[in-house]
Amino acid sequence: MMKKIYFALLILISIAGNAQEIALLKYSGGGDWYGNPTALPNLIKFCNQNIGTKITAKPGTVEPGSPDLLSYPFIHMTGHGNVVFSDSEMINLRNYLTSGGFLHIDDNYGMDEYIRKELKKVFPNASLVEIPANHAIFQKPYSFPTGMPKIHEHDNKRPQAFGIFIENRLALLYTYETDLGDGWEDAEVHNDPKEVREKALKMGANIVNYIFNN
């Protein structure tokens, strides 16, 4: 119990101290955790220019077992392939999330079957649940009345947002069949139309706003 309180205090101190920091999760297993290298910097720039955040321009990189995890109120994870968390990493991630941290996982197509198994190890008694379109994360500062937007097409499946809630707080967001991170990348990477990139960045801004203003 004391350890959990300690973790929670560190997260609260980080947020209260206006430490608006975002980090990319460097995980093991062979998946390309480093995918979409321009995505987070572009999202940070968009948020700082449009929704009043003051996030450090260069995102950090942190491993799931590192104590530095607690320095970041918002952790982003992406990739196409395998994901493996060790026992100590699972414990650290669980402590981080139950103490007030937030993890956004964006399936860059191909991660789904792996990440679901690992999340079940992190939270054996909790399941991913689909987040309804009326949730606050889709409401402000930009409105997405039908929920998660579609950025890239792969298997003709609808885009979905799943979450793990801890005491009614959305602690983990898993975006599936949308490819938000691809839409955050530099325009020439995927040659997406301007309106598609803006849609992705606005949804990203909603996620950031939810973390730093709730």
C-alpha positions, -999 to 999 in steps of 0.1 A, spaced: 0 0 0 28 24 9 45 18 -25 12 26 -43 9 58 -24 45 67 -32 38 61 -69 7 82 -68 24 111 -51 51 111 -77 26 113 -105 6 140 -87 38 160 -81 47 157 -118 12 170 -129 10 197 -102 44 210 -111 32 216 -147 55 189 -160 37 186 -193 58 158 -207 51 130 -232 73 99 -238 74 71 -262 74 36 -247 105 15 -258 93 -21 -253 108 -55 -261 96 -84 -283 108 -73 -317 80 -48 -326 90 -15 -340 84 7 -310 102 35 -328 77 36 -357 63 70 -368 93 90 -356 77 124 -366 43 117 -351 48 128 -314 68 159 -322 41 170 -347 13 163 -322 31 182 -295 36 212 -318 -1 211 -328 -12 210 -292 11 238 -281 -1 260 -309 -38 252 -308 -50 241 -273 -27 261 -250 -4 232 -238 32 238 -230 46 203 -236 83 199 -241 89 199 -278 111 168 -279 93 137 -265 112 114 -241 118 77 -245 112 54 -216 112 17 -210 83 0 -192 104 -12 -163 122 22 -157 115 43 -126 116 73 -151 81 62 -162 67 82 -133 81 114 -147 56 113 -176 19 119 -171 14 106 -207 31 76 -223 25 68 -260 31 33 -275 30 23 -312 42 -4 -336 33 -31 -360 46 -63 -343 53 -83 -312 53 -69 -277 67 -86 -246 66 -73 -211 88 -89 -184 73 -96 -150 90 -65 -135 78 -44 -164 43 -55 -159 44 -46 -122 59 -12 -130 33 -5 -157 5 -16 -134 18 7 -106 22 36 -130 -13 33 -143 -31 26 -110 -13 56 -95 -25 81 -120 -4 76 -152 -19 73 -186 -9 50 -215 -21 55 -251 -15 25 -274 -19 31 -311 -20 -1 -331 -1 8 -363 -16 -24 -378 -2 -57 -367 2 -52 -329 -33 -62 -319 -29 -99 -312 3 -93 -292 -7 -63 -271 -40 -78 -260 -22 -108 -245 3 -86 -227 -23 -62 -213 -41 -92 -199 -9 -100 -179 -7 -64 -167 -43 -63 -157 -55 -99 -152 -88 -88 -136 -96 -61 -161 -106 -62 -197 -105 -37 -226 -139 -21 -230 -150 -1 -260 -153 36 -252 -186 51 -263 -188 81 -286 -203 103 -258 -171 99 -237 -154 132 -228 -123 122 -249 -144 127 -280 -161 159 -270 -134 186 -265 -117 207 -276 -127 191 -309 -160 173 -315 -160 137 -328 -197 128 -325 -193 93 -339 -162 85 -319 -128 75 -332 -120 88 -367 -106 66 -395 -72 78 -408 -59 48 -428 -78 18 -443 -65 -17 -439 -91 -44 -435 -123 -25 -440 -130 -26 -402 -144 3 -383 -121 24 -361 -124 17 -324 -112 31 -291 -109 7 -262 -100 15 -226 -91 2 -192 -108 21 -164 -94 23 -129 -119 36 -104 -139 52 -132 -107 69 -146 -96 61 -181 -60 50 -175 -53 32 -207 -65 41 -242 -61 16 -271 -68 29 -305 -75 2 -331 -80 3 -369 -75 40 -371 -37 47 -374 -38 80 -356 0 81 -355 3 78 -392 -19 109 -395 4 128 -371 35 121 -392 50 146 -416 28 152 -446 52 136 -471 55 103 -452 20 90 -462 8 118 -485 -24 121 -466 -47 150 -476 -46 180 -452 -80 173 -439 -71 138 -429 -40 149 -411 -59 176 -393 -85 151 -382 -58 129 -367 -41 157 -350 -74 170 -335 -82 136 -321 -47 135 -307 -52 169 -291 -84 156 -275 -64 128 -259 -37 153 -247 -64 176 -234 -81 148 -215 -48 139 -198 -36 173 -188 -70 188 -179 -88 161 -160 
